[in-house]
């Protein structure tokens, strides 16, 4: 059952100082937001924000992971994304006060920082620099959503899977605690993501997803270790995405740097 906990002020302040867009807020405004923050825990499967209702605030994932999804009465289910630690959720809905189109549900036992909507709006509207960061964040999020819609319309299934793996890569450079013996001690970029979840994200069957991922394995882009997906070559993933449109040079440069980091980590682990 969801539970609110207290006494986490230092953790909230440290986390928001690293989370976009709050890391760019003036210190006084960010501290005011921290002072109003609530710290909640949810068990696996619990609903955090229901669909089609105003949200109580911005949610920032502290630990665990969260489904960003929508389900319909006829059994339809669309999984938009899996949110992981450090991801701010529902900034647009918290700012405009309208209902959220997609709900949030705990994928694992998780901890959430809740930034109350009214306080969030009041602070942002009173600080032009904070408001600029919110406007920028919403614009970037909107652009990303449009790009994903385009790719899901014109791109192959492998292209769509590559997009989701890259999105999940944003905080992937960490040691995963439960990995096969052959991977222990290595700093890799695996994801605890299932074929069923990828099927819900792409709107395809599990069998089609499995077939596409087999091809991606043969191409040397990924490896699968049980339910973990390890990205072996990010540049190959980018090639799938660019089958329809070239990416921005800045994005390619960033992904090239990711690949270099992984190669360096593998070399160090092999020595």
C-alpha positions as CSV (number, residue, x, y, z in Angstrom):
1,X,0.0,0.0,0.0
2,X,1.3,3.5,-0.9
3,X,2.9,5.2,2.1
4,X,4.2,8.7,2.6
5,X,7.5,9.0,4.5
6,X,9.2,12.0,6.1
7,X,12.8,13.0,6.9
8,X,14.2,12.8,3.4
9,X,14.9,16.5,2.8
10,X,18.6,16.0,2.1
11,X,17.9,13.2,-0.4
12,X,15.2,15.3,-2.2
13,X,17.6,18.3,-2.5
14,X,20.5,16.2,-3.8
15,X,18.3,14.5,-6.4
16,X,16.6,17.6,-7.7
17,X,19.9,19.3,-8.1
18,X,20.7,16.6,-10.8
19,X,17.2,16.2,-12.4
20,X,16.3,18.1,-15.6
21,X,14.8,20.7,-15.5
22,X,15.1,21.4,-11.8
23,X,18.9,21.3,-12.0
24,X,18.7,24.6,-13.9
25,X,16.4,26.3,-11.5
26,X,17.7,29.2,-9.4
27,X,18.8,27.8,-6.0
28,X,16.2,29.7,-4.0
29,X,13.3,28.4,-6.2
30,X,14.6,24.8,-6.1
31,X,14.9,24.9,-2.3
32,X,11.4,26.2,-2.0
33,X,10.2,23.3,-4.2
34,X,12.2,20.8,-2.0
35,X,10.6,22.2,1.1
36,X,7.2,21.2,-0.2
37,X,8.2,17.8,-1.5
38,X,6.6,14.5,-0.3
39,X,8.4,11.1,-0.3
40,X,6.1,8.2,-1.2
41,X,6.7,4.4,-1.5
42,X,4.7,2.1,-3.7
43,X,4.5,-1.7,-4.0
44,X,4.8,-3.5,-7.3
45,X,1.5,-3.1,-9.3
46,X,0.2,-0.2,-7.3
47,X,-1.3,2.7,-9.2
48,X,0.5,6.0,-8.7
49,X,-1.5,8.4,-10.9
50,X,-4.9,7.2,-12.5
51,X,-5.7,8.0,-16.1
52,X,-8.0,11.0,-17.0
53,X,-7.6,12.7,-13.7
54,X,-5.6,15.8,-12.6
55,X,-2.3,14.8,-11.1
56,X,-1.4,15.8,-7.6
57,X,2.0,16.9,-8.7
58,X,5.2,16.1,-10.5
59,X,6.6,12.6,-9.7
60,X,10.4,12.0,-9.7
61,X,11.4,8.3,-9.6
62,X,14.0,7.7,-6.8
63,X,14.2,3.9,-6.9
64,X,12.6,1.0,-8.8
65,X,10.8,1.6,-12.0
66,X,7.4,2.8,-13.2
67,X,5.0,2.0,-16.1
68,X,3.8,4.9,-18.1
69,X,0.7,3.4,-19.7
70,X,-3.0,3.4,-20.6
71,X,-5.5,0.5,-20.5
72,X,-9.0,0.4,-22.0
73,X,-12.2,-1.4,-20.8
74,X,-12.0,-3.7,-23.9
75,X,-8.7,-5.1,-22.8
76,X,-6.5,-2.8,-24.9
77,X,-3.2,-1.9,-23.3
78,X,-0.5,0.6,-24.5
79,X,2.8,0.9,-22.7
80,X,4.4,4.2,-23.5
81,X,7.6,3.8,-21.6
82,X,9.3,2.5,-18.5
83,X,10.5,5.3,-16.2
84,X,13.6,4.8,-14.1
85,X,15.3,6.7,-11.3
86,X,15.9,10.4,-12.1
87,X,13.1,10.7,-14.5
88,X,10.5,13.6,-13.8
89,X,7.0,12.6,-14.8
90,X,3.8,14.6,-15.5
91,X,5.4,18.1,-15.7
92,X,2.9,19.3,-18.3
93,X,-0.2,18.0,-16.5
94,X,1.0,19.4,-13.1
95,X,1.7,22.8,-14.7
96,X,-1.6,23.2,-16.6
97,X,-3.8,21.4,-14.1
98,X,-5.5,19.2,-16.7
99,X,-6.0,15.5,-16.6
100,X,-3.2,13.1,-17.5
101,X,-3.8,11.0,-20.6
102,X,-1.6,8.1,-19.4
103,X,-1.4,6.6,-15.9
104,X,1.6,5.6,-13.8
105,X,1.9,2.2,-12.1
106,X,4.7,0.8,-10.1
107,X,6.6,-1.8,-12.2
108,X,8.7,-2.7,-9.2
109,X,8.6,-1.7,-5.6
110,X,9.5,2.0,-6.0
111,X,10.1,5.3,-4.2
112,X,8.7,8.6,-5.6
113,X,9.3,12.2,-4.8
114,X,6.0,14.1,-5.3
115,X,6.3,17.8,-6.0
116,X,2.8,19.2,-5.2
117,X,1.2,20.7,-8.4
118,X,0.0,24.0,-6.9
119,X,3.3,24.7,-5.2
120,X,5.2,23.7,-8.4
121,X,3.1,26.1,-10.4
122,X,3.3,29.0,-7.9
123,X,7.1,28.8,-7.7
124,X,7.6,28.4,-11.5
125,X,5.3,31.3,-12.3
126,X,7.0,33.6,-9.8
127,X,10.5,32.9,-11.2
128,X,11.0,33.7,-14.9
129,X,14.2,31.6,-15.1
130,X,12.4,28.6,-13.6
131,X,9.5,29.1,-16.0
132,X,11.9,29.2,-18.9
133,X,13.3,25.8,-18.0
134,X,9.7,24.3,-17.8
135,X,8.8,25.7,-21.2
136,X,12.0,24.3,-22.7
137,X,11.4,20.9,-21.0
138,X,7.9,20.6,-22.3
139,X,8.9,21.6,-25.8
140,X,11.7,19.0,-25.9
141,X,9.3,16.3,-24.5
142,X,6.8,17.2,-27.2
143,X,9.4,17.0,-29.9
144,X,10.6,13.6,-28.7
145,X,7.0,12.3,-28.7
146,X,6.4,13.4,-32.2
147,X,9.7,11.8,-33.4
148,X,8.7,8.5,-31.7
149,X,5.3,8.6,-33.4
150,X,6.9,9.2,-36.8
151,X,9.3,6.3,-36.3
152,X,6.6,3.9,-35.2
153,X,4.6,4.8,-38.3
154,X,7.4,4.6,-40.9
155,X,10.1,2.6,-39.2
156,X,10.6,-1.2,-39.0
157,X,10.0,-3.1,-35.8
158,X,13.8,-3.3,-35.2
159,X,13.9,0.5,-35.6
160,X,11.2,0.9,-33.0
161,X,12.9,-1.4,-30.6
162,X,16.2,0.5,-31.1
163,X,14.4,3.7,-30.1
164,X,13.1,2.3,-26.9
165,X,16.5,0.8,-26.0
166,X,18.2,4.1,-26.6
167,X,15.6,5.9,-24.5
168,X,16.2,3.4,-21.7
169,X,19.9,4.0,-22.0
170,X,19.8,7.4,-20.5
171,X,20.7,6.1,-17.0
172,X,22.0,2.6,-18.0
173,X,25.7,2.9,-17.1
174,X,25.5,1.1,-13.8
175,X,26.3,-2.4,-12.4
176,X,23.2,-4.6,-12.6
177,X,23.1,-6.7,-9.4
178,X,21.5,-9.9,-10.8
179,X,23.3,-10.9,-13.9
180,X,24.7,-14.2,-15.2
181,X,28.1,-15.3,-13.7
182,X,29.9,-14.5,-16.9
183,X,28.9,-10.8,-16.6
184,X,29.6,-10.2,-13.0
185,X,32.1,-7.4,-12.3
186,X,31.6,-5.8,-15.7
187,X,30.0,-2.4,-16.1
188,X,27.6,-2.9,-18.9
189,X,24.4,-1.4,-20.1
190,X,21.7,-4.2,-19.8
191,X,18.0,-3.6,-19.2
192,X,15.6,-5.6,-17.2
193,X,13.1,-5.3,-20.0
194,X,11.0,-8.2,-21.3
195,X,9.8,-9.1,-24.8
196,X,6.2,-8.7,-23.5
197,X,6.9,-5.1,-22.5
198,X,8.6,-4.4,-25.8
199,X,5.5,-5.9,-27.5
200,X,3.2,-3.5,-25.6
201,X,5.4,-0.6,-26.4
202,X,5.5,-1.3,-30.2
203,X,2.0,-2.7,-30.5
204,X,3.3,-6.0,-32.0
205,X,3.1,-9.6,-30.8
206,X,5.7,-11.1,-28.6
207,X,6.6,-13.5,-31.4
208,X,7.3,-10.6,-33.8
209,X,9.5,-8.8,-31.2
210,X,11.4,-12.0,-30.6
211,X,12.1,-12.4,-34.3
212,X,13.3,-8.8,-34.7
213,X,15.6,-9.1,-31.7
214,X,17.1,-12.3,-33.1
215,X,18.0,-10.4,-36.2
216,X,19.5,-7.6,-34.0
217,X,21.6,-10.2,-32.2
218,X,22.9,-11.6,-35.5
219,X,23.8,-8.1,-36.6
220,X,25.9,-7.6,-33.4
221,X,23.7,-4.8,-32.0
222,X,22.4,-6.6,-28.8
223,X,22.8,-9.7,-26.8
224,X,20.2,-11.3,-24.6
225,X,20.9,-12.8,-21.2
226,X,17.7,-14.3,-19.9
227,X,15.4,-11.2,-19.4
228,X,18.3,-8.8,-19.7
229,X,19.0,-7.0,-23.0
230,X,22.6,-5.9,-23.3
231,X,23.4,-3.2,-26.0
232,X,26.6,-4.4,-27.6
233,X,26.9,-1.7,-30.2
234,X,24.9,1.6,-29.9
235,X,26.1,2.8,-33.3
236,X,24.3,-0.2,-34.9
237,X,21.2,0.7,-33.0
238,X,21.4,4.2,-34.5
239,X,21.8,2.7,-37.9
240,X,18.3,1.0,-37.4
241,X,16.8,4.3,-36.5
242,X,18.5,6.2,-39.3
243,X,17.0,3.8,-41.9
244,X,14.4,6.5,-42.5
245,X,16.0,9.8,-41.4
246,X,19.5,10.9,-40.3
247,X,19.9,11.8,-36.7
248,X,21.2,15.2,-35.5
249,X,25.0,15.3,-35.4
250,X,24.9,16.1,-31.7
251,X,23.0,12.9,-31.0
252,X,25.3,10.8,-33.1
253,X,28.3,12.3,-31.3
254,X,26.7,11.5,-27.9
255,X,26.0,7.9,-28.9
256,X,29.6,7.5,-30.3
257,X,30.8,8.6,-26.8
258,X,28.5,6.0,-25.1
259,X,30.0,3.3,-27.3
260,X,33.5,4.4,-26.5
261,X,32.7,4.2,-22.8
262,X,31.3,0.7,-23.1
263,X,34.3,-0.5,-25.2
264,X,36.7,1.0,-22.6
265,X,34.8,-0.8,-19.8
266,X,34.9,-4.1,-21.6
267,X,38.6,-3.7,-22.3
268,X,39.3,-2.9,-18.6
269,X,37.2,-5.9,-17.5
270,X,39.1,-8.3,-19.8
271,X,42.5,-7.3,-18.5
